[in-house]
Amino acid sequence: MKRYLPAGATLLLFFLLSPCLSAAASTGMKSWLEKEFPRLLELYQDFHAHPELSFHEEKTAARLAAEWEQAGYQVTTRVGGFGVVAVLKNGPGHTLLLRTETDGLPVTEQTGLPFASTVTARDDGGKEVGVMHACGHDIHMTSLVGTARLLAQLTNQWHGTLVLIAQPAEERGGGAKAMLADGLFTRFPRPDYCLALHDSADAPAGRITYAKGYSSANADSVDITVRGIGGHGAYPHKTKDPVLLAAQIVVALQTIVSRETRPGEAVVVTVGTIHGGTKNNIIPDEVKLQLTVRTYGDESRQQTLEAIKRIVRGCALTAGIPEDLLPVVKPGADYTPSLYNDPQLTERVMGVLIAQFGAANVTTKEPGTGAEDFSRYGRTDEKIPICMFNVGAINPEIYAAAKKAGTALPSLHSSRWAPDAEPTLKTGITALTAAALDLLGK
């Protein structure tokens, strides 16, 4: 015997079973977070107190692997160095990759937090340095652990495959490249989308900011050796002074931005170090410069790098430097490509986050000239859509007071950077989970 529901009841049932992120699902996430947050906060504080330098993240990777295994994921370690890949398959559907970075910075912490890092280590040059999570990677790791555990509890709300990665060496720009070279997209399920978050020192906790399209810049390092003919400082006419030539080059390089770049297009050419000479009355044989160069598009990048070579050579010829002593210009070891947030994916994810947090708490931002090697996951032959958004990490009251007074707050990479952990983590976990449930929704 067939039974029929009244028309109104059928419509109500349709909305109750709708695949959108329901009020019940949002309430469930909030309830889970309140219950589990003490353990997540403890995990965050442990990550913060025990940072490791780029390419040395062995213990951090082991902790993340254990957390994800405990949550029911299939875990593989030592992918591209100390990278970790965790996979959870939940039937047919799309594949979503969520990424965190794991490395700390060579910064001695001065936050005064009770769980502040006191770690010291030797860098690759053998120098002993303090180590600190001064860029929020501890926030990112804890957010992804919380998201992983929450999504493992909500398998009736989504289908497809989750791929979580803990990427080493983001601060050195080499971790994403190493994981891709070690078969990230061939040994493991290839994603249809890649998502990540980053904490922000420019927004209050609870706020999400994003840029559609370019979000961060190409970052190139350039090393220049300016050569000359040394001699006595009292007889400069008998020398070819590389110190004076280096000074002229530093100034001339700025014309790339002011006179060779289209107005409104962002290009940065910064000379970060200049070294030469041994004594005040000796003109040396050479001076070394180290540059960082920031651009967005590939064409702009190539134009700027070529202009550096041309200007350096031109300055040297003008100074009368012989051909066999012209400056040597070579790329540095680190290159990170610009991060381009896929517009369609970004609009979709931000629509979900606006529904979750409200339009006032999800706002656009200007592209930054920092670097982020998450960009590489969208630059393979597969052209996978990627999106990274920012989660505000400043105590809202402190943020409001500083803005009113016009005072500057500690930035990322500062020895005094201390995120407001609880609201930042809760926002990050909720945002990643909501986005995942939409992209993998039934």
C-alpha positions as CSV (number, residue, x, y, z in Angstrom):
1,M,0.0,0.0,0.0
2,K,1.5,3.3,-1.1
3,R,1.5,6.2,1.4
4,Y,1.7,9.9,0.2
5,L,2.8,12.9,2.1
6,P,0.8,16.1,1.8
7,A,2.2,18.6,-0.7
8,G,3.4,21.0,2.0
9,A,5.2,18.2,3.9
10,T,6.9,17.0,0.7
11,L,8.3,20.5,0.1
12,L,9.4,20.7,3.7
13,L,11.2,17.4,3.4
14,F,12.9,18.6,0.2
15,F,14.4,21.5,2.1
16,L,15.4,19.5,5.1
17,L,17.3,17.0,2.8
18,S,18.8,19.7,0.6
19,P,22.6,19.2,0.1
20,C,23.5,22.8,1.1
21,L,25.3,23.5,4.3
22,S,22.3,23.5,6.6
23,A,21.8,25.3,9.9
24,A,22.0,21.9,11.5
25,A,25.4,21.2,9.9
26,S,26.7,24.6,11.0
27,T,25.4,24.0,14.5
28,G,27.0,20.6,14.5
29,M,30.4,22.0,13.5
30,K,30.2,24.7,16.2
31,S,29.3,22.1,18.8
32,W,32.1,19.8,17.8
33,L,34.6,22.7,17.8
34,E,33.6,23.7,21.3
35,K,34.0,20.2,22.6
36,E,37.3,19.4,20.8
37,F,38.9,22.9,21.1
38,P,40.9,22.3,24.3
39,R,42.8,19.5,22.6
40,L,43.3,21.5,19.5
41,L,44.7,24.5,21.4
42,E,47.1,22.2,23.2
43,L,48.2,20.9,19.8
44,Y,48.7,24.4,18.5
45,Q,50.8,25.4,21.6
46,D,52.9,22.3,21.1
47,F,53.5,23.1,17.4
48,H,54.3,26.7,18.4
49,A,56.8,25.7,21.1
50,H,58.7,23.2,18.9
51,P,59.3,24.8,15.5
52,E,61.8,23.3,13.0
53,L,63.6,25.0,10.2
54,S,62.9,24.5,6.5
55,F,64.0,21.0,5.2
56,H,64.4,19.8,8.9
57,E,60.7,19.3,9.8
58,E,61.1,15.7,10.9
59,K,59.3,15.8,14.3
60,T,56.6,18.1,13.1
61,A,55.9,15.7,10.2
62,A,55.7,12.8,12.5
63,R,53.2,14.5,14.8
64,L,51.0,15.4,11.9
65,A,51.2,11.9,10.5
66,A,50.1,10.5,13.8
67,E,47.2,12.9,14.1
68,W,45.9,12.0,10.6
69,E,46.4,8.3,11.1
70,Q,44.4,8.5,14.3
71,A,41.6,10.3,12.4
72,G,41.4,7.4,10.0
73,Y,43.4,8.6,7.0
74,Q,45.9,6.5,5.0
75,V,49.2,8.3,5.6
76,T,52.4,8.4,3.6
77,T,55.5,10.1,5.0
78,R,58.7,11.5,3.5
79,V,57.2,12.8,0.3
80,G,59.6,15.4,-1.1
81,G,61.6,15.4,2.1
82,F,59.6,15.6,5.2
83,G,56.3,16.0,3.4
84,V,53.2,14.1,4.6
85,V,50.2,13.0,2.4
86,A,47.0,11.7,4.0
87,V,44.1,10.3,2.0
88,L,40.5,9.6,3.0
89,K,38.3,7.9,0.3
90,N,34.6,8.2,0.7
91,G,33.0,6.8,-2.4
92,P,32.9,8.3,-6.0
93,G,33.2,12.0,-6.5
94,H,35.6,14.8,-6.8
95,T,39.1,14.9,-5.2
96,L,40.0,17.9,-3.0
97,L,43.5,18.7,-1.8
98,L,43.9,20.7,1.4
99,R,47.5,21.9,2.2
100,T,49.4,23.2,5.2
101,E,53.0,24.2,5.5
102,T,55.2,23.0,8.4
103,D,58.4,25.0,8.7
104,G,59.4,27.7,11.1
105,L,61.7,30.7,10.6
106,P,65.2,31.6,11.9
107,V,63.7,34.2,14.3
108,T,64.3,34.4,18.0
109,E,60.8,34.8,19.6
110,Q,60.0,37.8,21.8
111,T,56.3,37.4,22.3
112,G,56.5,36.6,26.1
113,L,53.9,33.8,25.6
114,P,54.0,31.0,28.2
115,F,54.5,28.5,25.4
116,A,56.9,30.7,23.4
117,S,59.6,28.9,21.4
118,T,63.1,28.6,23.0
119,V,64.3,26.4,20.2
120,T,67.7,27.1,18.7
121,A,69.2,25.3,15.7
122,R,72.0,25.5,13.2
123,D,71.0,26.8,9.8
124,D,72.5,25.5,6.6
125,G,75.4,27.9,6.9
126,G,76.3,26.5,10.4
127,K,75.1,29.6,12.3
128,E,73.1,29.0,15.5
129,V,69.8,30.8,15.3
130,G,66.6,31.0,17.2
131,V,63.6,29.3,15.6
132,M,60.0,30.5,15.7
133,H,56.7,30.0,14.0
134,A,56.6,33.7,13.0
135,C,54.4,33.2,10.0
136,G,51.5,31.2,11.4
137,H,52.3,27.8,10.1
138,D,51.4,26.4,13.5
139,I,47.9,28.0,13.0
140,H,47.7,26.4,9.6
141,M,48.7,22.9,10.8
142,T,46.3,22.9,13.7
143,S,43.5,24.2,11.4
144,L,44.1,21.3,9.0
145,V,44.2,18.7,11.8
146,G,40.9,20.0,13.1
147,T,39.4,20.1,9.6
148,A,40.6,16.5,9.0
149,R,39.1,15.2,12.2
150,L,35.8,17.0,11.6
151,L,35.4,15.8,8.0
152,A,36.2,12.3,9.1
153,Q,33.2,12.6,11.4
154,L,30.9,14.0,8.6
155,T,31.4,11.3,5.9
156,N,27.6,11.2,5.6
157,Q,27.7,14.8,4.4
158,W,30.1,14.4,1.5
159,H,31.5,12.0,-1.0
160,G,34.7,11.7,-3.0
161,T,38.4,11.8,-1.9
162,L,40.2,14.1,0.5
163,V,43.9,14.6,0.1
164,L,45.7,16.4,2.9
165,I,49.3,17.5,2.6
166,A,51.8,18.8,5.1
167,Q,54.4,20.6,3.0
168,P,57.9,21.3,4.1
169,A,60.1,24.3,3.3
170,E,57.6,26.9,2.2
171,E,59.8,29.6,3.6
172,R,62.6,28.5,1.3
173,G,60.3,28.2,-1.7
174,G,61.3,24.6,-2.3
175,G,58.7,22.4,-0.6
176,A,55.9,22.4,-3.1
177,K,58.4,21.8,-5.9
178,A,59.9,18.8,-4.0
179,M,56.6,17.2,-3.3
180,L,55.4,17.5,-6.9
181,A,58.7,16.1,-8.1
182,D,58.2,13.2,-5.8
183,G,54.9,12.3,-7.4
184,L,52.3,14.2,-5.5
185,F,49.9,14.2,-8.5
186,T,50.9,10.7,-9.8
187,R,51.4,8.5,-6.7
188,F,48.3,9.9,-5.0
189,P,44.8,10.8,-6.2
190,R,45.1,13.9,-8.4
191,P,42.9,16.7,-7.1
192,D,40.2,18.5,-8.9
193,Y,40.7,21.5,-6.6
194,C,43.4,22.7,-4.2
195,L,42.6,24.9,-1.2
196,A,44.7,26.5,1.6
197,L,44.5,29.2,4.2
198,H,47.0,31.7,5.6
199,D,46.8,33.7,8.8
200,S,46.8,37.5,8.3
201,A,48.4,40.2,10.4
202,D,46.3,42.8,8.6
203,A,42.8,41.7,9.7
204,P,41.0,41.0,13.0
205,A,40.3,37.4,14.0
206,G,36.9,36.3,12.6
207,R,37.5,38.1,9.3
208,I,38.3,36.4,6.0
209,T,40.0,38.2,3.2
210,Y,40.8,37.1,-0.3
211,A,42.0,38.2,-3.7
212,K,40.5,36.8,-6.9
213,G,43.2,36.3,-9.5
214,Y,46.7,37.3,-8.5
215,S,47.1,37.0,-4.7
216,S,50.9,37.0,-4.2
217,A,53.9,37.8,-6.4
218,N,56.6,36.1,-8.3
219,A,59.7,36.2,-6.0
220,D,63.1,36.0,-7.7
221,S,66.5,36.4,-6.0
222,V,69.3,37.9,-8.1
223,D,73.0,37.8,-7.2
224,I,75.3,40.4,-8.8
225,T,79.1,40.5,-8.5
226,V,80.4,44.0,-9.5
227,R,84.0,43.7,-10.5
228,G,86.7,46.4,-10.8
229,I,90.4,47.1,-10.4
230,G,91.3,47.7,-6.8
231,G,94.0,49.9,-5.3
232,H,94.8,52.6,-2.8
233,G,92.0,54.9,-1.7
234,A,94.2,57.9,-2.1
235,Y,94.8,57.2,-5.8
236,P,91.3,56.4,-7.2
237,H,92.4,57.5,-10.7
238,K,94.5,54.4,-10.9
239,T,91.6,52.0,-10.1
240,K,88.2,51.1,-11.4
241,D,86.1,51.5,-8.2
242,P,83.5,48.7,-7.8
243,V,82.1,50.4,-4.7
244,L,81.1,53.6,-6.7
245,L,79.8,51.4,-9.5
246,A,77.7,49.3,-7.2
247,A,76.2,52.5,-5.7
248,Q,75.3,53.7,-9.2
249,I,73.8,50.4,-10.0
250,V,71.6,50.4,-6.9
251,V,70.1,53.8,-7.9
252,A,69.8,52.9,-11.6
253,L,67.9,49.7,-10.9
254,Q,65.0,51.8,-9.5
255,T,64.4,53.2,-12.9
256,I,63.0,49.8,-13.9
257,V,60.0,50.6,-11.7
258,S,59.7,54.3,-12.3
259,R,60.5,54.4,-16.1
260,E,60.1,50.9,-17.6
261,T,57.1,49.5,-15.9
262,R,53.5,50.5,-16.9
263,P,52.0,52.8,-14.3
264,G,49.7,50.9,-12.0
265,E,51.6,47.6,-12.5
266,A,53.3,46.4,-9.3
267,V,57.1,45.7,-9.6
268,V,59.6,45.7,-6.7
269,V,63.3,45.7,-7.1
270,T,65.1,45.7,-3.7
271,V,68.8,45.5,-3.0
272,G,68.9,43.6,0.2
273,T,72.6,43.2,0.8
274,I,75.8,45.0,-0.4
275,H,79.2,43.7,0.7
276,G,82.6,44.9,-0.4
277,G,86.0,46.0,0.9
278,T,88.2,45.3,3.9
279,K,89.5,48.7,4.9
280,N,88.7,52.4,4.6
281,N,91.6,53.3,2.4
282,I,91.5,50.3,0.1
283,I,89.4,50.2,-3.1
284,P,88.4,46.5,-3.4
285,D,88.4,44.4,-6.5
286,E,84.7,43.5,-6.2
287,V,81.4,44.2,-4.5
288,K,78.5,41.8,-4.1
289,L,74.8,42.7,-4.3
290,Q,71.8,40.5,-3.5
291,L,68.4,41.5,-4.8
292,T,64.8,40.4,-4.3
293,V,62.5,41.0,-7.3
294,R,58.7,40.9,-7.1
295,T,56.3,40.8,-10.1
296,Y,53.0,39.2,-11.0
297,G,52.7,38.2,-14.6
298,D,55.3,36.0,-16.4
299,E,55.9,38.6,-19.0
300,S,56.5,41.4,-16.4
301,R,58.9,39.0,-14.6
302,Q,60.9,38.3,-17.7
303,Q,61.0,42.0,-18.7
304,T,62.3,43.0,-15.2
305,L,65.0,40.4,-15.0
306,E,66.3,41.3,-18.5
307,A,66.3,45.0,-17.5
308,I,68.4,44.2,-14.5
309,K,71.1,42.5,-16.7
310,R,71.0,45.4,-19.2
311,I,71.3,48.2,-16.6
312,V,74.1,46.5,-14.7
313,R,76.1,46.0,-17.9
314,G,75.4,49.5,-19.1
315,C,76.5,51.1,-15.9
316,A,79.7,49.0,-16.0
317,L,80.5,50.0,-19.6
318,T,79.9,53.7,-18.8
319,A,82.4,53.4,-15.9
320,G,85.0,52.0,-18.3
321,I,85.1,48.5,-17.0
322,P,86.8,46.2,-19.5
323,E,84.8,43.4,-21.1
324,D,86.6,40.7,-19.1
325,L,85.6,42.4,-15.8
326,L,81.9,43.2,-16.6
327,P,79.6,42.3,-13.7
328,V,78.3,38.8,-13.2
329,V,74.5,38.6,-12.9
330,K,73.0,35.3,-12.0
331,P,69.7,34.1,-10.5
332,G,69.8,33.2,-6.8
333,A,68.8,29.8,-5.5
334,D,65.2,30.7,-4.5
335,Y,62.3,31.3,-7.0
336,T,58.7,31.2,-6.1
337,P,56.0,31.8,-8.8
338,S,53.1,34.1,-8.3
339,L,49.9,32.7,-6.8
340,Y,46.9,33.0,-9.0
341,N,43.6,32.2,-7.4
342,D,41.3,30.6,-9.9
343,P,38.4,33.1,-10.3
344,Q,35.6,30.6,-10.6
345,L,36.8,28.4,-7.7
346,T,37.4,31.5,-5.6
347,E,33.9,32.9,-6.2
348,R,32.4,29.5,-5.3
349,V,34.4,29.2,-2.1
350,M,33.8,32.8,-1.0
351,G,30.0,32.3,-1.6
352,V,30.1,29.4,0.9
353,L,32.1,31.5,3.4
354,I,29.8,34.5,3.0
355,A,26.9,32.3,3.8
356,Q,28.7,30.9,6.8
357,F,30.2,34.1,8.3
358,G,28.3,36.9,6.7
359,A,29.2,39.3,4.0
360,A,30.7,41.8,6.5
361,N,33.3,39.2,7.5
362,V,34.4,38.1,4.1
363,T,36.1,40.9,2.1
364,T,38.4,41.4,-0.8
365,K,42.0,42.5,-0.4
366,E,44.7,43.9,-2.6
367,P,47.2,41.4,-4.0
368,G,50.4,41.2,-1.9
369,T,54.0,41.2,-3.0
370,G,54.9,38.4,-0.6
371,A,55.6,35.0,-2.0
372,E,53.8,31.7,-1.5
373,D,54.8,28.4,-3.1
374,F,51.2,27.0,-2.9
375,S,51.1,28.6,-6.3
376,R,53.0,25.7,-7.8
377,Y,50.0,23.3,-7.4
378,G,48.1,25.4,-10.0
379,R,51.1,25.6,-12.4
380,T,51.5,22.0,-13.4
381,D,50.4,20.7,-16.8
382,E,47.0,19.7,-15.3
383,K,46.2,23.4,-14.6
384,I,44.3,22.4,-11.4
385,P,42.2,25.3,-10.0
386,I,43.6,26.6,-6.7
387,C,42.5,29.1,-4.0
388,M,44.2,30.4,-0.9
389,F,42.3,32.8,1.4
390,N,43.4,34.6,4.5
391,V,42.1,34.3,8.0
392,G,42.5,37.4,10.3
393,A,44.5,36.6,13.4
394,I,44.6,39.8,15.5
395,N,42.6,40.2,18.6
396,P,39.6,42.4,17.4
397,E,39.9,44.9,20.3
398,I,43.7,45.3,19.8
399,Y,43.1,45.7,16.0
400,A,40.4,48.3,16.6
401,A,42.5,50.3,19.1
402,A,45.6,50.2,16.8
403,K,43.6,51.4,13.8
404,K,42.1,54.2,15.8
405,A,45.4,55.3,17.1
406,G,47.2,54.8,13.8
407,T,49.8,52.6,15.4
408,A,51.5,49.6,13.7
409,L,51.1,46.1,15.0
410,P,53.6,43.2,14.6
411,S,53.7,41.8,11.1
412,L,54.3,38.3,9.9
413,H,57.9,37.2,10.3
414,S,58.2,39.5,13.3
415,S,59.7,38.2,16.5
416,R,56.6,39.6,18.3
417,W,53.9,38.0,16.0
418,A,51.4,36.2,18.3
419,P,48.0,35.3,16.7
420,D,44.8,35.4,18.7
421,A,44.7,31.6,18.7
422,E,41.1,30.6,19.6
423,P,39.0,32.7,17.2
424,T,41.6,32.3,14.5
425,L,41.6,28.5,14.7
426,K,37.9,28.3,15.0
427,T,37.4,30.5,11.9
428,G,40.1,28.5,10.0
429,I,38.6,25.1,10.8
430,T,35.1,26.2,10.1
431,A,36.0,27.8,6.8
432,L,38.0,24.9,5.5
433,T,35.3,22.4,6.5
434,A,32.5,24.4,5.0
435,A,34.4,24.8,1.7
436,A,35.2,21.1,1.6
437,L,31.5,20.1,2.3
438,D,30.4,22.3,-0.6
439,L,33.1,21.1,-3.1
440,L,32.5,17.4,-2.1
441,G,28.8,17.8,-1.2
442,K,26.3,15.0,-2.0
